[in-house]
Amino acid sequence: MYYHASQTKGISCLEPHISNHGNPLVYFSSKRENVLVYLSNAVEKCCKETGFQNAGRWSKWGPYGFTKDGILRLEEYYPHALEDTYKGVSGYIYSADIKDGIKKLEGIPDAYVSELPVLVKACEYIPDAYAEILHSQAKGEIVIQRYEEMTESQLQWIHQTAIQEYKDEQTGSDYKHFLLNKFPFLHDIFD
């Protein structure tokens, strides 16, 4: 079984869309818990909550990786980031039993893509993405590193990365707005 998350209700066929890889694809994971992070986009949520208008596609914020055992690892790069991003956010996990056209996505554990439309087999409503993430953490399916648990070197890396991403000329205005809201020290540097 393959899983895909969306805030859109009632999808019966998952259609490929232009992706981060520049090709029209549908993304899946063979692990249900891995798609929970796609139920909310921190950049889009922050911008909408603060009234920021965006004319184009929303930038993505994905502070996660995987343990050496392939378990999803969520990292909070600012205080209460997971709660801020996911609490109260609902969405849907679509599942599909794909036989043809599915390809392993290199470099990301348990990730797959399809260039073809995929029929949905089942849909699960998730009333609160944050509660579901905590439930998966309790079952050992997800590892969470809270901001308060970060080492000094991790905090320095986060600080430097926020500065670099804000300075990058290719950073979109929505992402810059998000960075200024979540990393207030940037005001002291760039104002």
N, C-alpha and C positions, 0 to 999 in steps of 0.2 A: 504494500500500500504506500502511496505517496501523498504528501500533504502540502497544502498551499493556504496561506492566510490572507484575508481581505476584510476591509470594513464594509464592503458591498454585499448586500443581501440578495439572495435569489439567483446566484450564478449557476447556470446549468452546463455551460461549456466555457472552460478557461481558454481565452484567446491570447496568443503571443503578442507582446508589446515591446517596443524598443526598450532595451535594457542598458544597464551599466556597461555591458560588453559591446554595445553598438548594434546588436542584432535583435530582431523580434524573437523573444523567448518567453516561456512560462517557467517560473522557478518552482522547485519542489524540494522537500526533504523527505527522506524515508523515516525520519523521527518526528512525530507529532510535536513534541516539546520544542523542537528547533524553530518551528514557524511562529511561535508565540511572539517573538520579537518584532514580527512584521505587522502586528495588529495596530501599532501606533508608530508614527514618525515624530520624534522629539522636535525637529525643526518646524515641521508643518504645524504641530500642536501649539508650540510657543508663539509662532507668528499669528495664528488665528486668535489665540487668547489675548494677544496684545494689540490686535487690530492692524497688523502689518499686511499690506496688500502685495500679493505676488502674482505676476502675470504669466509666469512660465511654470515649468515643472519644479516641484519641491526638491530641495537638496535632501540627501539622506544622512541620517546620523545612526551609526551602528557601533557602539562601543562594546563589541563582543568578540570573542575568539573561541578557542576550544582547548580543553586540557589535552595532555598527551594521550589520554584514553578516548579522545573524541567527544567528550561531554561539553555541551555549550557552557561558556563562561561569560557571564554578564558582569561588566565593570561599571561602577558609578564614577564618572569623571567630575561630578560636582555633587554637593550634598543633596540627598533624597532624589537623585535623578530617576531611579526606577519608578518610584511612586509618582513623581511628577509626570513622567511619560506615559505610564500605563494605568494608574489607578482611575477607575470609573470609565475606562475605555472599553467598549464592546466591539465585537467583530465575529467573524466566521472562519472556521477551519474547514476547508473543502478537502475531500479525499478522492483519490482516483486510483483505479487499478489499471495501470498503463502497461500495455504489452509491447507496443511498437513506438519508435521515435524518441524514447527516453535516453538521455546521455548523462553520464557522470560528469559533474562539474569539478574540474581539477582544482585542488588547493583548498576545498571546503569540505570537511567531513559530511557524509550523508546527503550532499546536495546534488540535485539533478536538474536538467533543463529539457524542455521540449520545444522544437521549432514548429510543431503542429498543434492545432487546437486539441484540447483534452476534455472529454466528457466527465462531468462530476458524477461520482458514485454516491457520495453522502456529504452532508453538511452538518457541522456541529456549531451551535451558537455559544459564544463565550461572553457572558455578561460583564465580566471584569477581568481584563488581561492581567492586571497586577496580582489579583488573587490566584489566578491560574498559574502565573509564574512562580509564586510562593508555594503553591501546591506541588508543582514539578520539582522545585528545590527540595521540598520535604521528602519527596520520593527518590532523591538522588539523581534526578534526570538533568538538572541544571545546577551550576555552581554560581554563586553570587559573591562578588567582592564589593563590599560597601565602601563608600568614600572614606569613612572613618578608619577603615582597615588598610588604606593605602600606605605604602612606605614613603619615606622622604624622597627617594629617587623616582618613584612613580608619580608623586605629586609634582616634582620638578619637570618630568617628561610631559605631564598634562599641561602645565603652565606654558612650557616652550611650544608645545604643539598648538595650543590655542592661539598663541602669538603668530606662529608661522602660518596657520590656516587663515587667520584674519588678514595678514599682510599679503597673502597670495592673490595676485591680480585676477586669477580665474575663479576665486571664491565668489559665489553668487550673493546678491544683496540679502536674500532670505537667510542664508547661512551666517552672514555677518551679523544680522539682527539677532539671530539665535545666540551666537557667541557672545555678543555684548550683554545679552540678558542673563546668560548662565555663568559667565566668567567676568564679573564686574571689574576686576583689575584691569581689563582691557581699556576701560574708559581712561584710566590714568596714563596709559601708554599712547593711545591714539586720539584723544580729544585735544 
